[in-house]
Amino acid sequence: MLNRRTGAALATLGATALLVAACGGSSSSTASSAAPAASAAGSAAAAAAASASAAATGVGASAALLPQAIKDKGEINVASDIPYPPMEILAEDGTLSGLDYDLSQALGQQLGVKVSFNKQAWDSIIPSLQSGNHDIIMSGMNDTLERQKVLDFVDYFNGGFSILVAKGNPDGITSLKDLCGKTVAEETAVAQIDLIKAASKECPAGSEITIMQLPSDSDAQNAVRAGKATADVLDAAVAGWSAKQAPDLFEVVVDPATPNGVEPVYTGIGVLKKDSALSAALQAALQELIDNGTYKKILDTYGLGQYAVPSAVTNGTKS
C-alpha cells in the first residue's frame, strides 16, 4: 500500500538513467489526472489542520517567498502515486486524505495558494516534474543522495523500513537475515530493493533472497497474503498502518533496537533543483506549521508522531 513511496519514486534508477532523465529529451511521464474530489472535498483532518493553521497565523510570512510564477498561477500542482496509505488515502467516494495530502493543504494555507493533488505513476513521477506537468512531488518519497542529483527535498518525515509478514509470522522472521532462501515481494523501483539485495549478499551460497517485483505495493501485500511471498519490506509507517487495518491478515516484525524501522531515512517534498525559490518557500511554510502545532496535529491524526522531524530542513540526507 505505501512505500516509496520510501517512497514516491523512480526509487532506485541507476545513476545513468536518472541523469539522462534530468537532461531532457523525451519524457516517459504519463499524463496525470486529478484525483476525484481531492481539491473540493478534502478530508476532515485536512480541514481541521487548515482551520488550526488559519487561526494561528493565517497566511504565513512564507507566502512572500513564493516565486512570482506560482503566485500568478495561484496553485501548486502536486504529483502523487495514489493510493499509498497512510501517506495518501483514497476513499471509495474519491475523497483524499493521508499525511501527504493533509500536509499539502496546510502548506497551501500558509502560502496563500491552492494545492492540487494529481495521480501520477511512481515510475514516471520525476519525469512529470521535468516535463512541466507538475510542480512538486509529495508521495512518501525518500530523500536519497541519488535523487538529490535531480531534486531538492524539503524533509518532513523520518522513518525506516519494516518487514510485513502474514499473521502468525509462519516463517518465524525476526530480521532481514531470516529472509535468506525466501521470496520477498516488492513494488517495482522502490528504495528498499537495494536494502534487500545488500542483505542477500550476506546469505549463504544458494540461499539468496528472491525478489518478486510487482506493479504496486498492494500487489506485494497480496502476494504475502496469498503465501506467494514470505514478506514485504516497506516503510515502517506503511507497514504499521497496513497491519492495523488488516490485523487478521498481517503483522509487523519489529526490532526493539530500531522501533522506527531499519535504516531510518528522511522523506521529503521533491522539487526540481532549478526551482530553488519554491523549495525555500515550502521549507519556510513547513517550519511555520511546526511552530504553530499544525504539523504535529496532522501526524497525530494518523498515529505517525514518532516519525516527526524537529525542524524543516532541505536535503537532510548526507550519506
C-alpha positions in Angstrom: 0.0 0.0 0.0 2.8 2.6 0.7 6.4 2.7 0.2 8.4 4.9 -1.7 6.8 5.6 -1.7 10.4 5.3 0.5 8.9 6.1 -1.4 7.2 8.2 -4.3 9.6 7.3 -7.0 12.0 6.3 -9.5 13.3 4.8 -6.4 16.5 3.3 -7.5 17.1 4.1 -11.1 20.7 3.7 -11.9 22.7 6.9 -11.8 23.0 6.9 -15.6 19.3 6.5 -16.2 18.4 9.2 -13.7 20.9 11.7 -15.1 19.6 11.0 -18.6 16.1 11.8 -17.4 17.4 15.0 -16.0 19.0 16.1 -19.2 15.7 16.5 -21.1 14.9 14.6 -24.3 11.7 12.5 -24.5 9.9 12.1 -21.2 8.4 8.9 -20.1 5.9 10.7 -18.0 2.3 9.7 -18.4 -0.5 12.3 -18.4 -1.6 12.9 -14.9 -5.2 13.2 -13.9 -6.6 15.0 -10.9 -7.7 12.6 -8.2 -11.5 12.8 -7.9 -12.9 15.3 -5.3 -9.4 15.9 -3.9 -9.4 19.7 -4.1 -13.1 20.1 -3.5 -13.9 17.8 -0.6 -10.6 17.0 1.0 -10.5 15.3 4.3 -11.8 16.2 7.7 -8.3 16.1 9.0 -7.1 18.5 6.3 -9.9 20.9 7.0 -9.2 20.8 10.7 -5.5 21.4 10.1 -6.1 24.2 7.7 -8.5 25.8 10.2 -6.0 25.5 13.0 -3.3 27.0 10.9 -5.5 29.9 9.8 -6.5 30.6 13.4 -2.8 30.5 14.5 -1.3 32.6 11.7 -3.5 32.9 8.7 -1.3 33.2 5.5 2.2 32.9 6.7 5.2 35.1 6.1 6.4 32.3 3.9 4.0 33.4 1.2 6.3 36.3 0.4 8.9 33.7 -0.7 6.8 32.1 -3.4 8.1 32.5 -7.0 6.1 35.0 -8.9 5.1 32.3 -11.4 3.4 30.3 -8.7 1.7 33.5 -7.3 0.4 34.3 -10.7 -0.9 30.8 -11.2 -2.4 30.7 -7.7 -1.7 27.0 -7.4 0.9 24.4 -6.6 0.4 21.2 -8.6 1.4 18.0 -6.8 2.3 14.7 -8.4 1.5 11.7 -6.2 1.3 8.0 -6.7 -2.2 7.5 -5.2 -3.1 5.5 -3.0 -0.3 4.8 -0.6 -1.8 4.8 2.9 -1.3 6.4 5.4 0.5 8.9 3.2 -2.2 9.0 0.5 -5.5 7.5 1.3 -8.2 7.3 -1.3 -11.8 6.7 -0.1 -14.4 4.9 -2.2 -16.1 8.2 -2.9 -12.9 9.7 -4.3 -12.1 11.8 -1.3 -8.4 12.1 -0.5 -6.7 12.2 2.9 -3.5 11.0 4.5 -0.4 12.7 5.8 0.9 14.0 2.4 -2.5 15.3 1.3 -3.3 16.9 4.6 0.1 18.4 5.0 -0.1 19.8 1.4 -3.3 21.6 2.2 -1.9 23.1 5.4 1.2 24.3 3.4 -1.2 25.9 0.9 -2.9 27.7 3.7 0.4 29.1 4.9 1.5 30.1 1.3 -1.9 31.5 0.3 -2.3 29.3 -2.8 -4.4 26.3 -3.7 -2.6 23.0 -3.7 -4.0 20.4 -6.1 -3.2 16.6 -5.8 -2.8 14.7 -9.0 -2.3 11.0 -9.6 1.0 10.1 -11.3 2.5 6.6 -11.7 5.6 6.1 -9.5 8.0 5.2 -12.2 7.3 8.4 -14.1 6.8 10.8 -11.2 10.2 12.6 -11.5 9.8 13.0 -15.3 6.4 14.5 -14.6 8.2 17.4 -13.0 10.9 17.6 -15.6 8.2 17.9 -18.4 6.4 20.7 -16.5 3.2 18.7 -15.8 3.6 19.2 -12.0 5.5 21.5 -9.6 6.4 19.2 -6.7 6.2 15.6 -5.6 4.5 14.6 -2.3 4.3 10.8 -2.3 6.2 9.3 0.6 9.4 9.8 -1.4 12.6 9.1 0.4 15.3 11.8 0.3 18.3 9.9 -1.1 21.7 11.0 -2.4 20.8 9.5 -5.8 17.6 11.5 -6.1 19.4 14.7 -4.8 21.2 14.7 -8.2 17.9 15.8 -9.7 15.7 17.1 -6.9 15.9 19.1 -3.7 13.9 17.7 -0.8 12.1 19.6 1.9 12.1 16.9 4.6 9.1 16.4 6.8 9.3 12.8 8.0 12.0 10.4 9.3 11.4 6.6 9.3 12.9 3.4 8.3 11.8 0.1 6.8 9.9 -2.7 8.5 9.1 -6.3 7.5 5.4 -7.1 6.9 4.6 -10.8 7.2 1.4 -12.9 7.2 -0.5 -13.1 10.5 1.3 -15.5 12.8 4.6 -15.0 11.1 4.6 -18.6 9.7 8.3 -18.5 8.7 9.5 -17.1 12.0 11.1 -14.0 10.5 12.8 -11.8 13.1 15.2 -9.7 10.9 16.4 -9.3 7.3 18.9 -12.2 7.6 16.0 -14.6 8.2 14.8 -13.8 4.7 17.7 -15.8 3.2 16.2 -18.5 0.9 12.8 -16.8 1.0 10.8 -14.7 -1.5 10.2 -11.1 -0.8 7.5 -9.2 -2.7 8.2 -5.5 -3.6 6.7 -2.7 -5.6 8.9 -2.1 -8.7 11.6 0.6 -8.4 11.3 1.2 -4.7 14.3 2.1 -2.5 14.1 -1.0 -0.3 15.1 -3.3 -3.1 18.7 -2.2 -2.7 18.4 -2.9 1.1 17.2 -6.5 0.3 19.9 -7.0 -2.3 22.6 -6.0 0.2 21.1 -8.4 2.8 21.0 -11.2 0.2 24.8 -10.8 -0.4 25.3 -11.9 3.2 23.2 -15.1 2.7 24.9 -18.5 2.4 25.6 -19.5 -1.2 22.5 -21.0 -2.8 20.1 -19.3 -0.3 19.9 -15.8 -1.6 16.8 -13.8 -1.2 14.4 -13.9 -4.2 12.8 -10.5 -5.0 9.4 -10.6 -6.7 8.8 -7.2 -8.2 5.2 -6.2 -8.8 3.4 -3.1 -10.1 2.2 -1.8 -6.7 2.7 -2.4 -3.0 -0.9 -3.5 -2.9 0.1 -6.3 -5.2 3.1 -7.1 -3.0 1.0 -7.3 0.1 -1.5 -9.5 -1.7 1.4 -11.8 -2.6 2.3 -12.1 1.1 -1.4 -12.7 2.0 -1.6 -15.5 -0.6 1.5 -17.2 0.6 3.4 -16.5 -2.7 6.0 -14.4 -0.7 7.2 -14.6 2.8 7.4 -10.8 3.4 7.1 -7.3 2.1 9.8 -4.9 3.2 8.4 -1.4 3.2 8.2 1.9 5.0 7.7 1.3 8.7 4.8 3.7 8.8 3.1 2.0 5.9 3.8 -1.5 7.4 2.3 -0.4 10.7 -0.7 1.1 9.0 -1.4 -2.0 6.9 -1.2 -4.3 9.9 -3.5 -2.1 11.8 -6.1 -2.0 9.0 -5.9 -5.8 8.5 -4.9 -7.3 11.8 -6.3 -10.7 10.8 -4.0 -10.8 7.8 -0.7 -9.2 8.6 1.7 -8.4 11.4 4.9 -6.4 11.5 8.3 -7.7 12.6 9.6 -5.1 15.0 13.2 -4.9 16.2 13.2 -3.3 19.6 16.6 -1.7 18.8 15.1 0.1 15.8 11.4 0.9 16.6 11.2 3.4 13.8 12.4 0.8 11.3 15.7 -0.3 9.8 18.0 2.4 8.4 15.7 5.5 9.0 15.8 7.9 6.1 14.2 11.3 5.5 11.0 11.6 3.4 10.6 14.9 1.7 8.8 17.1 -0.8 10.6 16.7 -4.1 11.3 19.9 -6.1 13.4 20.3 -9.2 16.8 22.0 -8.4 16.0 24.8 -10.8 13.0 25.7 -8.6 15.1 26.6 -5.5 12.8 29.6 -4.7 9.8 27.2 -4.4 11.9 24.9 -2.2 12.7 27.8 0.1 9.1 28.9 0.4 7.9 25.3 1.2 10.7 25.0 3.8 9.6 28.2 5.5 5.9 27.2 5.4 6.7 23.8 6.9 8.6 25.5 9.7 5.6 27.7 10.4 3.4 24.6 10.6 5.9 23.0 13.0 6.0 26.2 15.1 2.2 26.6 15.3 1.5 23.0 16.1 -0.4 22.1 12.9 2.3 19.7 11.8 2.1 17.7 14.9 -1.7 17.5 14.8 -1.6 16.2 11.2 1.0 13.5 12.2 -1.0 12.5 15.2 -4.2 12.1 13.1 -2.6 9.1 11.5 -0.6 7.9 14.5 2.7 9.0 13.0 4.0 11.3 15.6 7.1 9.2 16.3 8.4 10.0 12.8 8.3 13.8 13.2 11.2 16.0 12.3 12.1 18.7 14.8 12.6 21.4 12.2 12.2 21.9 8.5 15.4 21.1 6.6 16.4 20.7 2.9 18.3 17.7 1.7 18.7 16.3 5.2 20.2 13.0 3.9 24.0 13.5 3.8 25.3 9.9 3.4 
